[in-house]
């Protein structure tokens, strides 16, 4: 196998692994009943004119399975944090007691569980699309090499390797999705 083809396969594998990493991060934001600081990972607060992640303007803690508390580093940020949580539309109702913000995580209803499962499926499908795009890119690069004079047999073998990579990563996504769906639907 030529050096160029090995490079194509390595970069394709790296790209596909990146899709899996992205999926894992996206799944952290989909809650499954228990309170977690990751639920607020996508919330950004207007901090003196710039959008800052919530974790950079307050201490986030989880005292129990149904409560998240936020202790702002600056007292004057309480209202900005409360507003940012409401704008994020996570289904939470933050309460401000003057010192900190307390979020009571409501138990999931059956409809909300189905909605979250659907959201998880959409994220998994996006990851699969990303993997297929990486496959398409790799196959295009392999075809270019073939036109430049690399033997047809070597290129066919490389295309098969790319397809095997694609199949293994898509199978991995299906497994991750099945685990997440089970976690969401578990009462």
PyMOL commands that set and color helices and strands:
alter all, ss='L'
color gray80, all
select helices_A, chain A and resi 3-28+37-40+54-57+75-87+110-147+152-185
alter helices_A, ss='H'
color red, helices_A
select strands_A, chain A and resi 44-47+50-53+58-64+67-72+94-96+101-104
alter strands_A, ss='S'
color yellow, strands_A
deselect
rebuild
show_as cartoon
